[in-house]
C-alpha cells in the first residue's frame, strides 16, 4: 500500500536517514504517486509531530496526547519517540521547509522531483 510507504518516507526523514528517504521518495514517484499528495501527507505528519512535541513538553504522556489531538494511541507513542530527536526549533524549521516546498510545487518553480529531492537533502543536513 502506497500510504504505508509515505509513512516510511516520513519516518526516514524524522530519523534523518537521507539515503533511505531518497530511495523511498524515488520509488513512490516511479510508482506514479503525485508529488503534491506526498508533500501534503508529509506536511500533515510533521504538523502532528509539532503538536506532539508541544504537548509532551507540557508533561503529557502519549495516551493523553492521542486523546487531545485525535490520533491513534500507537501513532502518539511513535510520534513521542520521534520528537525526542528534535528540538522545537528544528521541528518548526522542518515544517516551514515543507510549506515552502509545497508552495514551490504549486507555483511550478522547479520540477516536483527536484523540489522533493532538495527537501530530503535539507532534512538530512539539519543539526
Contact map, one row per residue, 1 for C-alpha under 8 A:
1111100000000000000000000000000000000000000000000000000000000000000000000000000000000000000000000000000000000000000000000000000
1111110000000000000000000001000010000000000000000000000000000000000000000000000000000000000000000000000000000000000000000000000
1111111000000000000000000000000000000000000000000000000000000000000000000000000000000000000000000000000000000000000000000000000
1111111100000000000000000000000000000000000000000000000000000000000000000000000000000000000000000000000000000000000000000000000
1111111110000000000000010001000000000000000000000000000000000000000000000000000000000000000000000000000000000000000000000000000
0111111111000000000000010001000000000100110000000000000000000000000000000000000000000000000000000000000000000000000000000000000
0011111111100000000000000000000000000000010000000000000000000000000000000000000000000000000000000000000000000000000000000000000
0001111111110000000000010000000000000000000000000000000000000000000000000000000000000000000000000000000000000000000000000000000
0000111111111000000110011000000000000000000000000000000000000000000000000000000000000000000000000000000000000000000000000000000
0000011111111100000010000000000000000000010010000000000000000000000000000000000000000000000000000000000000000000000000000000000
0000001111111110000000000000000000000000000000000000000000000000000000000000000000000000000000000000000000000000000000000000000
0000000111111111110110000000000000000000000000000000000000000000000000000000000000000000000000000000000000000000000000000000000
0000000011111111110010000000000000000000000000000000000000000000000000000000000000000000000000000000000000000000000000010011000
0000000001111111100000000000000000000000000000000000000000000000000000000000000001000000000000000000000000000000000000000000000
0000000000111111100000000000000000000000000000000000000000000000000000000000000001001000000000000000000000000000000000000000000
0000000000011111110000000000000000000000000000000000000000000000000000000000000000000000000000000000000000000000000000000011110
0000000000011111111110000000000000000000000000000000000000000000000000000000000000000000000000000000000000000000000000000001000
0000000000011001111111000000000000000000000000000000000000000000000000000000000000000000000000000000000000000000000000011011000
0000000000000000111111100000000000000000000000000000000000000000000000000000000000000000000000000000000000000000000000000000000
0000000010010000111111110000000000000000000000000000000000000000000000000000000000000000000000000000000000000000000000000000000
0000000011011000111111111000000000000000000000000000000000000000000000000000000000000000000000000000000000000000000000010000000
0000000000000000011111111100000000000000000000000000000000000000000000000000000000000000000000000000000000000000000010010000000
0000000000000000001111111110000000000000000000000000000000000000000000000000000000000000000000000000000000000000000000000000000
0000110110000000000111111111000000000000000000000000000000000000000000000000000000000000000000000000000000000000000000000000000
0000000010000000000011111111100000000000000000000000000000000000000000000000000000000000000000000000000000000000000100000000000
0000000000000000000001111111110000000000000000000000000000000000000000000000000000000000000000000000000000000000000000000000000
0000000000000000000000111111111000000000000000000000000000000000000000000000000000000000000000000000000000000000000000000000000
0100110000000000000000011111111110000000000000000000000000000000000000000000000000000000000000000000000000000000000000000000000
0000000000000000000000001111111111100000000000000000000000000000000000000000000000000000000000000000000000000000100000000000000
0000000000000000000000000111111110000000000000000000000000000000000000000000000000000000000000000000000000000000000000000000000
0000000000000000000000000011111110000000000000000000000000000000000000000000000000000000000000000000000000000000000000000000000
0000000000000000000000000001111111000000000000000000000000000000000000000000000000000000000000000000000000000000000000000000000
0100000000000000000000000001111111101100000000000000000000000000000000000000000000000000000000000000000000000000000000000000000
0000000000000000000000000000100111111100000000000000000000000000000000000000000000000000000000000000000000000000000000000000000
0000000000000000000000000000100011111110000000000000000000000000000000000000000000000000000000000000000010000001100100000000000
0000000000000000000000000000000001111111000000000000000000000000000000000000000000000000000000000000010011000000000000000000000
0000000000000000000000000000000011111111100000000000000000000000000000000000000000000000000000000000000000000000000000000000000
0000010000000000000000000000000011111111110000000000000000000000000000000000000000000000000000000000000000000000000000000000000
0000000000000000000000000000000000111111111000000000000000000000000000000000000000000000000000000100110000000000000100000000000
0000000000000000000000000000000000011111111100000000000000000000000000000000000000000000000000000000010000000000000000000000000
0000010000000000000000000000000000001111111110000000000000000000000000000000000000000000000000000000000000000000000000000000000
0000011001000000000000000000000000000111111111000000000000000000000000000000000000000000000000000100000000000000000000000000000
0000000000000000000000000000000000000011111111100000000000000000000000000000000000000000000000100110000000000000000000000000000
0000000000000000000000000000000000000001111111110000000000000000000000000000000000000000000000000000000000000000000000000000000
0000000001000000000000000000000000000000111111111000000000000000000000000000000000000000000000000000000000000000000000000000000
0000000000000000000000000000000000000000011111111100000000000000000000000000000000000000001001100000000000000000000000000000000
0000000000000000000000000000000000000000001111111110000000000000000000000000000000000000000000100000000000000000000000000000000
0000000000000000000000000000000000000000000111111111000000000000000000000000001000000000000000000000000000000000000000000000000
0000000000000000000000000000000000000000000011111111100000000000000000000000001101100000001000000000000000000000000000000000000
0000000000000000000000000000000000000000000001111111110000000000000000000000000000100001001100000000000000000000000000000000000
0000000000000000000000000000000000000000000000111111111000000000000010000000000000000000000000000000000000000000000000000000000
0000000000000000000000000000000000000000000000011111111100000000100000000001001100100000000000000000000000000000000000000000000
0000000000000000000000000000000000000000000000001111111110000000000000000000000100110001000000000000000000000000000000000000000
0000000000000000000000000000000000000000000000000111111111000000000000000000000000000001000000000000000000000000000000000000000
0000000000000000000000000000000000000000000000000011111111110000100000000000000000000000000000000000000000000000000000000000000
0000000000000000000000000000000000000000000000000001111111111100100000000000000100000000000000000000000000000000000000000000000
0000000000000000000000000000000000000000000000000000111111110000000000000000000000000000000000000000000000000000000000000000000
0000000000000000000000000000000000000000000000000000011111110000000000000000000000000000000000000000000000000000000000000000000
0000000000000000000000000000000000000000000000000000001111111000000000000000000000000000000000000000000000000000000000000000000
0000000000000000000000000000000000000000000000000000001111111101100000000000000000000000000000000000000000000000000000000000000
0000000000000000000000000000000000000000000000000000000100111111100000000000000000000000000000000000000000000000000000000000000
0000000000000000000000000000000000000000000000000000000100011111110000001001100100000000000000000000000000000000000000000000000
0000000000000000000000000000000000000000000000000000000000001111111000001001100000000000000000000000000000000000000000000000000
0000000000000000000000000000000000000000000000000000000000011111111100000000000000000000000000000000000000000000000000000000000
0000000000000000000000000000000000000000000000000001001100011111111111000001000000000000000000000000000000000000000000000000000
0000000000000000000000000000000000000000000000000000000000000111111111111011000000000000000000000000000000000000000000000000000
0000000000000000000000000000000000000000000000000000000000000011111111101000000000000000000000000000000000000000000000000000000
0000000000000000000000000000000000000000000000000000000000000001111111000000000000000000000000000000000000000000000000000000000
0000000000000000000000000000000000000000000000000010000000000000111111100000000000000000000000000000000000000000000000000000000
0000000000000000000000000000000000000000000000000000000000000000111111110000000000000000000000000000000000000000000000000000000
0000000000000000000000000000000000000000000000000000000000000000011011111011000000000000000000000000000000000000000000000000000
0000000000000000000000000000000000000000000000000000000000000000010001111111000000000000000000000000000000000000000000000000000
0000000000000000000000000000000000000000000000000000000000000110011000111111100000000000000000000000000000000000000000000000000
0000000000000000000000000000000000000000000000000000000000000000000000011111110000000000000000000000000000000000000000000000000
0000000000000000000000000000000000000000000000000000000000000000010000111111111000000000000000000000000000000000000000000000000
0000000000000000000000000000000000000000000000000001000000000110110000111111111100000000000000000000000000000000000000000000000
0000000000000000000000000000000000000000000000000000000000000110000000001111111110000000000000000000000000000000000000000000000
0000000000000000000000000000000000000000000000000000000000000000000000000111111111000000000000000000000000000000000000000000000
0000000000000000000000000000000000000000000000011001000000000000000000000011111111100000000000000000000000000000000000000000000
0000000000000000000000000000000000000000000000001001100100000100000000000001111111110000000000000000000000000000000000000000000
0000000000000000000000000000000000000000000000000000000000000000000000000000111111111000000000000000000000000000000000000000000
0000000000000110000000000000000000000000000000001000000000000000000000000000011111111100000000000000000000000000000000000000000
0000000000000000000000000000000000000000000000001101100000000000000000000000001111111110000000000000000000000000000000000000000
0000000000000000000000000000000000000000000000000000100000000000000000000000000111111110000000000000000000000000000000000000000
0000000000000010000000000000000000000000000000000000000000000000000000000000000011111110000000000000000000000000000000000000000
0000000000000000000000000000000000000000000000000000000000000000000000000000000001111111111000000000000000000000000000000000000
0000000000000000000000000000000000000000000000000000000000000000000000000000000000111111111000000000000000000000000000000000000
0000000000000000000000000000000000000000000000000100110000000000000000000000000000000111111100000000000000000000000000000000000
0000000000000000000000000000000000000000000000000000000000000000000000000000000000000111111110000000000000000000000000000000000
0000000000000000000000000000000000000000000000000000000000000000000000000000000000000111111111000000000000000000000000000000011
0000000000000000000000000000000000000000000001001100000000000000000000000000000000000111111111100000000000000000000000000000000
0000000000000000000000000000000000000000000000000100000000000000000000000000000000000001111111110000000000000000000000000000000
0000000000000000000000000000000000000000000000000000000000000000000000000000000000000000111111111000000000000000000000000000000
0000000000000000000000000000000000000000000001000000000000000000000000000000000000000000011111111100000000000000000000000010000
0000000000000000000000000000000000000000001001100000000000000000000000000000000000000000001111111110000000000000000000000000000
0000000000000000000000000000000000000000000000000000000000000000000000000000000000000000000111111111000000000000000000000000000
0000000000000000000000000000000000000000000000000000000000000000000000000000000000000000000011111111100000000000000000100000000
0000000000000000000000000000000000000010011000000000000000000000000000000000000000000000000001111111110000000000000000100000000
0000000000000000000000000000000000000000001000000000000000000000000000000000000000000000000000111111111000000000000000000000000
0000000000000000000000000000000000000000000000000000000000000000000000000000000000000000000000011111111100000000000000000000000
0000000000000000000000000000000000000010000000000000000000000000000000000000000000000000000000001111111110000000001100100000000
0000000000000000000000000000000000010011000000000000000000000000000000000000000000000000000000000111111111000000000000000000000
0000000000000000000000000000000000000000000000000000000000000000000000000000000000000000000000000011111111100000000000000000000
0000000000000000000000000000000000000000000000000000000000000000000000000000000000000000000000000001111111111100001000000000000
0000000000000000000000000000000000110000000000000000000000000000000000000000000000000000000000000000111111111111001000000000000
0000000000000000000000000000000000010000000000000000000000000000000000000000000000000000000000000000011111111000000000000000000
0000000000000000000000000000000000000000000000000000000000000000000000000000000000000000000000000000001111111000000000000000000
0000000000000000000000000000000000000000000000000000000000000000000000000000000000000000000000000000000111111111000000000000000
0000000000000000000000000000000000000000000000000000000000000000000000000000000000000000000000000000000111111110000000000000000
0000000000000000000000000000000000000000000000000000000000000000000000000000000000000000000000000000000110011111011000000000000
0000000000000000000000000000000000000000000000000000000000000000000000000000000000000000000000000000000010011111111000000000000
0000000000000000000000000000000000100000000000000000000000000000000000000000000000000000000000000000000010010111111100000000000
0000000000000000000000000000100000100000000000000000000000000000000000000000000000000000000000000000000000000011111110000000000
0000000000000000000000000000000000000000000000000000000000000000000000000000000000000000000000000000000000000111111111000000000
0000000000000000000000000000000000000000000000000000000000000000000000000000000000000000000000000000100110000111111111100000000
0000000000000000000000001000000000100010000000000000000000000000000000000000000000000000000000000000100000000001111111110000000
0000000000000000000001000000000000000000000000000000000000000000000000000000000000000000000000000000000000000000111111111000000
0000000000000000000000000000000000000000000000000000000000000000000000000000000000000000000000000000000000000000011111111100000
0000000000000000000000000000000000000000000000000000000000000000000000000000000000000000000000001100100000000000001111111110000
0000000000001000010011000000000000000000000000000000000000000000000000000000000000000000000000000000000000000000000111111111000
0000000000000000010000000000000000000000000000000000000000000000000000000000000000000000000000000000000000000000000011111111100
0000000000000000000000000000000000000000000000000000000000000000000000000000000000000000000000000000000000000000000001111111110
0000000000001001010000000000000000000000000000000000000000000000000000000000000000000000000001000000000000000000000000111111110
0000000000001001110000000000000000000000000000000000000000000000000000000000000000000000000000000000000000000000000000011111110
0000000000000001000000000000000000000000000000000000000000000000000000000000000000000000000000000000000000000000000000001111111
0000000000000001000000000000000000000000000000000000000000000000000000000000000000000000010000000000000000000000000000000111111
0000000000000000000000000000000000000000000000000000000000000000000000000000000000000000010000000000000000000000000000000000111
